[in-house]
Amino acid sequence: MSIIEEIISLKIKKIDPTPNDQAYDRKVIQLACKDFVNYMKTKVKLSYKQSIEDKLEKIALKQHSEFDSFLTVWTGIWVKKWKERVKLVIGNKQTETSKAPEKSELTWQTNQFKEELIDALITTLLNNGEICGTEIMAQHILKQELSKSDVNFDDKKQALTFLGNILHSAHEIAKTSGPLMFVEINKTYYNSIVKL
């Protein structure tokens, strides 16, 4: 576990003591950490060949009290957004999910601009106040748009239209309220919580 992940884990536990970073809830802490890294990518300037994780760890060690205070506020906002955006589904209930056609999945896997498009979507989501599940939402938006249109990225007009469409979708998603992500919890997890 990285320094940042450890700090975020402690902050989340102060807000809500139920998550267990050693067992089932580790994914939640990892998602919060990934969301924080994505958020900081838009705020911190990096030198050549410097990773955002290394930069954040240096900041955490050098400016500990300021960083700790900032992370306390950020984590509080993130947990509030998590509670708004994520709905837990217990058992094997079938949730309505949209499956992308095979063709769009192939386009997704082979798209050479995938990382740049995801980064643009994450930035748009963050700029519109969406800090929870940014990468998951960005990937979903991109896959949905790929399933709707057969875009040729070599054609500048088509590529710009596609970019405009996905950025508009990101903006619209950030403006909506209520759950956007559904997490299925199996009965084993539920039973372990009940037995505590």
VMD Tcl script that draws the C-alpha trace (Angstrom):
set ca {
  {0.00 0.00 0.00}
  {1.43 3.40 -0.97}
  {1.73 6.34 1.42}
  {-1.18 8.12 -0.29}
  {-3.37 5.02 -0.11}
  {-2.59 4.60 3.59}
  {-3.48 8.24 4.33}
  {-6.71 8.04 2.32}
  {-7.61 4.77 4.07}
  {-7.19 6.43 7.48}
  {-9.23 9.46 6.39}
  {-12.08 7.27 5.12}
  {-12.06 5.29 8.38}
  {-12.41 8.51 10.37}
  {-15.47 9.46 8.32}
  {-16.94 5.94 8.13}
  {-15.32 3.25 10.30}
  {-16.98 0.31 8.49}
  {-14.60 -0.08 5.50}
  {-11.95 -2.75 6.06}
  {-8.79 -2.07 4.05}
  {-7.55 -5.64 4.55}
  {-10.57 -7.40 3.10}
  {-13.62 -6.65 0.99}
  {-13.52 -2.87 1.02}
  {-9.98 -2.54 -0.30}
  {-11.40 -1.81 -3.77}
  {-13.23 1.25 -2.41}
  {-9.99 2.60 -0.96}
  {-8.15 1.86 -4.22}
  {-10.87 3.70 -6.16}
  {-10.60 6.71 -3.82}
  {-6.83 6.70 -4.27}
  {-7.14 6.50 -8.08}
  {-9.69 9.33 -8.03}
  {-7.33 11.44 -5.91}
  {-4.44 10.79 -8.31}
  {-6.68 11.75 -11.26}
  {-7.74 14.91 -9.43}
  {-4.15 15.88 -8.65}
  {-3.05 15.27 -12.26}
  {-5.07 18.34 -13.18}
  {-3.58 20.43 -10.35}
  {0.12 19.51 -10.11}
  {2.79 20.31 -12.67}
  {5.11 17.42 -13.39}
  {8.67 17.51 -14.61}
  {9.80 15.34 -17.52}
  {9.48 11.59 -16.75}
  {8.10 12.22 -13.27}
  {5.10 10.13 -12.26}
  {2.18 11.74 -10.45}
  {2.42 9.12 -7.67}
  {6.08 10.00 -6.99}
  {5.28 13.72 -6.99}
  {2.38 13.24 -4.54}
  {4.49 11.15 -2.18}
  {7.17 13.87 -2.18}
  {4.54 16.52 -1.44}
  {3.06 14.33 1.33}
  {6.48 13.99 2.98}
  {7.64 17.61 2.49}
  {4.44 19.50 3.24}
  {2.84 17.01 5.59}
  {0.47 19.26 7.58}
  {-0.87 21.19 4.55}
  {-1.20 18.01 2.51}
  {-2.93 16.23 5.39}
  {-5.43 19.08 5.81}
  {-6.13 19.18 2.08}
  {-6.58 15.41 1.94}
  {-8.99 15.53 4.90}
  {-11.24 17.97 3.01}
  {-10.89 16.12 -0.31}
  {-11.69 12.73 1.27}
  {-14.79 14.18 2.96}
  {-16.04 15.45 -0.39}
  {-15.19 12.13 -2.06}
  {-17.08 10.06 0.55}
  {-20.12 12.33 0.18}
  {-19.97 11.90 -3.61}
  {-19.51 8.11 -3.20}
  {-22.70 7.93 -1.16}
  {-24.52 9.93 -3.83}
  {-23.17 8.11 -6.89}
  {-22.86 4.47 -5.81}
  {-25.74 2.14 -5.07}
  {-24.97 -1.20 -3.46}
  {-26.92 -4.19 -4.75}
  {-27.00 -7.24 -2.47}
  {-27.27 -10.76 -3.90}
  {-27.48 -11.87 -7.48}
  {-30.01 -9.35 -8.70}
  {-29.62 -8.60 -12.36}
  {-28.93 -4.92 -12.90}
  {-29.69 -3.39 -16.22}
  {-26.38 -2.85 -17.95}
  {-25.71 -1.92 -21.50}
  {-23.39 -4.28 -23.26}
  {-21.32 -2.73 -26.00}
  {-21.45 -4.59 -29.30}
  {-18.43 -6.70 -30.20}
  {-17.36 -4.21 -32.86}
  {-17.17 -1.31 -30.40}
  {-15.28 -3.51 -27.92}
  {-12.71 -4.23 -30.63}
  {-12.50 -0.50 -31.43}
  {-12.08 0.17 -27.70}
  {-9.23 -2.35 -27.38}
  {-7.35 -1.12 -30.45}
  {-7.98 2.63 -30.19}
  {-4.64 4.41 -30.20}
  {-6.15 7.56 -28.67}
  {-7.91 5.75 -25.80}
  {-5.69 7.11 -23.00}
  {-5.84 10.70 -24.29}
  {-9.64 10.52 -24.65}
  {-10.02 9.08 -21.14}
  {-7.76 11.84 -19.74}
  {-9.87 14.49 -21.52}
  {-13.06 12.96 -20.11}
  {-11.63 12.73 -16.59}
  {-10.60 16.39 -16.76}
  {-14.09 17.38 -17.95}
  {-15.74 15.36 -15.16}
  {-13.42 16.90 -12.55}
  {-13.96 20.43 -13.88}
  {-17.70 19.85 -13.48}
  {-17.43 18.71 -9.85}
  {-17.43 14.93 -10.36}
  {-14.63 13.42 -8.25}
  {-15.84 9.87 -7.58}
  {-15.33 7.08 -10.12}
  {-13.93 9.43 -12.74}
  {-11.99 6.79 -14.66}
  {-14.86 4.28 -14.56}
  {-17.27 6.94 -15.86}
  {-14.81 8.10 -18.52}
  {-14.38 4.55 -19.83}
  {-18.15 4.02 -19.83}
  {-18.79 7.25 -21.76}
  {-16.13 6.36 -24.31}
  {-17.43 2.80 -24.81}
  {-21.01 4.06 -25.13}
  {-20.06 6.58 -27.80}
  {-17.99 4.00 -29.68}
  {-21.02 1.68 -29.73}
  {-23.19 4.45 -31.23}
  {-20.92 5.64 -34.01}
  {-18.41 4.19 -36.42}
  {-15.82 6.94 -36.23}
  {-12.71 7.19 -38.37}
  {-10.11 8.87 -36.15}
  {-7.95 9.68 -39.20}
  {-10.70 12.03 -40.41}
  {-10.22 15.22 -38.37}
  {-13.86 16.30 -38.68}
  {-15.16 12.94 -37.43}
  {-12.58 12.86 -34.64}
  {-13.51 16.37 -33.45}
  {-17.23 15.56 -33.61}
  {-16.59 12.41 -31.57}
  {-14.55 14.38 -29.04}
  {-17.30 17.00 -28.77}
  {-19.91 14.28 -28.20}
  {-18.00 12.53 -25.41}
  {-17.12 15.79 -23.66}
  {-20.79 16.83 -23.84}
  {-21.78 13.44 -22.34}
  {-19.27 13.93 -19.51}
  {-20.66 17.39 -18.81}
  {-24.23 16.05 -18.76}
  {-23.34 13.13 -16.46}
  {-21.69 15.50 -13.99}
  {-24.90 17.59 -13.90}
  {-27.16 14.63 -13.07}
  {-27.94 13.61 -9.52}
  {-28.35 10.19 -7.98}
  {-26.54 6.88 -8.43}
  {-24.47 6.28 -11.55}
  {-22.56 3.17 -10.47}
  {-24.02 -0.05 -9.11}
  {-21.83 -2.37 -7.05}
  {-23.00 -5.92 -6.48}
  {-22.16 -7.29 -3.05}
  {-22.26 -11.04 -2.72}
  {-23.97 -12.69 0.22}
  {-20.65 -13.79 1.77}
  {-19.70 -10.15 2.29}
  {-23.10 -9.32 3.74}
  {-22.93 -12.30 6.12}
  {-19.46 -11.27 7.33}
  {-20.73 -7.78 8.17}
  {-23.82 -9.13 9.95}
  {-21.72 -11.51 12.11}
  {-19.58 -8.66 13.40}
}
mol new
graphics top color blue
foreach p $ca { graphics top sphere $p radius 0.5 }
foreach p [lrange $ca 0 end-1] q [lrange $ca 1 end] { graphics top cylinder $p $q radius 0.2 }
display resetview
